[in-house]
Amino acid sequence: MQIIISNNSKEPIYEQITNQIKSSILSGELPEGAAIPSMRKLAQDLQISVITTKRAYEELEKAGFIYSIVGKGSFVAEQDVEFIKEKKLKVIEEQLSDVITNSREIGLSLDNLQQLIKILYEE
């Protein structure tokens, strides 16, 4: 598992860690039951505070992506990938609805909106 931290990102470091681990789980890179590095080991590898990795792991546990066993470590929890994808799709639909509303308000054509989405998607 490789995690890359960007100091230039507006996203807090714990969220960068959380999002990258979630992505690894959803893509199947980290299978169910797989051990993930200890909070201390990850903090050491990334050269960040253990408090930051603790926050990331707490967020992942709260969201049901991992579980922890005292003295043994943290592991990837069983995932209903289709359910998670469906929830994310619903969020995307809501966000796109807002984008369409804003685009109409400023008179942005569908062609221009599609071009903008294509450019951003390919970045």
N, C-alpha and C positions, 0 to 999 in steps of 0.2 A: 504494500500500500504506500503510495507516494502522495504526500501532501505538500503543496506549494503555497507559501504565504507571500502575499504582496503587501509591502508597506505603503504602496501608493494607492491602494484600494480604499474606497470610502466605507467598505464593509468591515466591521470589527473582525479581529483575528479569530475569535471564537466562532463567529459565523462562517468564516472562510473554512475553518476546520470542519464544522458541522456539515456544511453544504458539500464539501468534497467527500466526506465519509458517506453521507446519504447517497450521493451519486455513485460511489463505488458499490454500495449495497444494491441499489436499484438496477445497476448494469450487470450485476452478477459477479463482478470482480471479487467482492467479499461475500462468500456464500453463507447461508444460515449456519450458525454454530462456530464460525471462524473466530479465532481470538484476534482482538485488535491490541495494539501496543498499550502498555500501561500509561497512565497519565504522566508519570514521571519520565518514562522513556520517550514518549512523544514530545514532551516539553524540552527534554534534553536534545533530541534530534532536531527540533525546530528552533532551538535556542530562544525559547519563550518561557514565561512564567507557568508554573504548575497550576496556578489559579485559573489561567486562561484555558488550559486543557481540561481542567475540572469542569469549568462552565460549559465547554463544548460537549463533554461526555454527559453532563446532566441534561442538556437540551436533547441530545440524541436518545437518552433513556426515557425522558418525558414523552418524546414523540414515538416511542416504541421501536426504534431502530436497533437499539442494543440493550443488553441487560448486564448487570454486574453481579459477581459473586465475591463476597469478601474473602480476601486471601488468595483468590484464584485469578481474578482479572475481569475484563469486559469482553463480551462476545456478541456476535451478530444475532439478533432475534429473528424468529420466523416472520416472514413478510408475506402479505397478500399483495404482490406486486401489481396485479390488475386493479385492485381497489385503490392503491396509492396513485397509480397512473390516472384513474378516473377522477380522483379528487383534484389532482394537478390540472387535468384537462378542464375541469369546471372553473378553476381559478383563472386559467388562460382565457377561457371564454368570457369571463367577467371583465378581465383586463382589456381584452380586445373590444368589448362592447364600449368601454370607456374611451378607448382610442378612437373608435368610429364616431362616437358622439363629439369628441373634441375636434376631429378632422372635419366633420360637417359644419361645426360652429365657425371654423376659419376658412371654409370653402375649399379644403384640400380635396382634389379629385381622387377617385378610387385608384386610377392608374398611378398617381403620385404616391398614394399611401402604400400600394403594393410594391413600388420601387423602393420606398423607404424601408419597408419590412424586409425585402430581399437583401438590401445592403446590410442592414443590421444583423440579419440571420447569418450572413456569410462571413461576418467579422470573426 
